[in-house]
Amino acid sequence: MKIDPEIKARVQRLAEARHRSAHWLMREAVEQYVEREEKRESFRQAGLAAWAAYQETGLHLTAAEADAWLAGLETGKDADAPECHG
């Protein structure tokens, strides 16, 4: 993999400032990117599954119902999620 010379110089400067090797910095960056993108893909898949379930069953909560439940959680009220309805 070729890295643009400007980016390579920036990585080298940052590595020197952090007392790390450029290789370590790039490995760390790739690892963080992969973890972030895996989480993003998991979230996307959960959204697709939720959409498919809604299309199949029609069960849902209104925004007001969800907001009220979340507001209760924010204030420390320990409550189960409201029941979905059609």
C-alpha positions in Angstrom: 0.0 0.0 0.0 1.4 3.4 -1.0 0.8 6.4 1.2 0.8 9.9 -0.1 4.1 11.6 0.8 2.4 14.4 2.6 0.4 12.0 4.8 3.5 9.9 5.4 5.4 13.0 6.6 2.4 14.0 8.9 2.4 10.5 10.4 6.1 10.6 10.9 5.9 13.9 12.7 3.1 12.7 14.9 4.9 9.4 15.7 8.0 11.4 16.8 5.9 13.7 19.0 4.2 10.6 20.6 7.5 8.7 20.9 6.0 5.9 18.8 6.9 4.4 15.5 5.0 5.4 12.4 4.2 1.7 11.9 2.6 1.6 15.4 0.6 4.7 14.7 -0.7 3.3 11.4 -1.6 0.0 13.0 -3.5 1.7 15.7 -5.3 3.9 13.2 -6.4 0.9 11.1 -7.5 -1.0 14.2 -9.7 1.9 15.4 -11.1 2.4 11.9 -12.0 -1.3 11.7 -13.7 -1.3 15.1 -15.7 1.8 14.3 -16.8 0.5 11.0 -17.8 -2.9 12.5 -19.9 -1.1 15.0 -21.4 1.1 12.3 -22.2 -2.0 10.2 -23.8 -3.8 13.2 -26.0 -0.7 13.8 -27.0 -0.7 10.1 -27.8 -4.4 10.2 -29.9 -3.9 13.4 -31.8 -1.1 11.6 -32.5 -3.3 8.6 -33.7 -6.1 10.8 -36.0 -3.7 12.7 -37.4 -2.3 9.5 -38.1 -5.9 8.2 -39.8 -6.8 11.5 -42.0 -3.7 11.3 -42.9 -4.4 7.7 -43.8 -8.0 8.7 -45.7 -7.2 11.9 -46.6 -3.5 11.9 -45.7 -3.4 15.6 -44.2 -0.1 16.6 -43.9 2.7 19.3 -44.7 6.3 18.5 -42.0 8.9 18.9 -43.9 10.3 21.9 -44.0 6.9 23.6 -40.3 6.3 23.0 -39.4 9.8 24.2 -41.4 9.5 27.4 -39.7 6.1 28.2 -36.3 7.5 27.4 -37.0 10.6 29.5 -37.9 8.4 32.4 -34.6 6.5 32.0 -32.7 9.7 32.0 -34.2 10.7 35.4 -33.3 7.4 36.9 -36.7 5.7 36.5 -36.0 2.0 35.9 -38.7 0.9 33.5 -39.1 -1.7 30.9 -39.6 -0.5 27.3 -43.3 0.0 26.5 -45.1 -2.7 24.6 -45.2 -2.3 20.8 -48.6 -2.0 19.2 -50.0 -2.2 15.7 
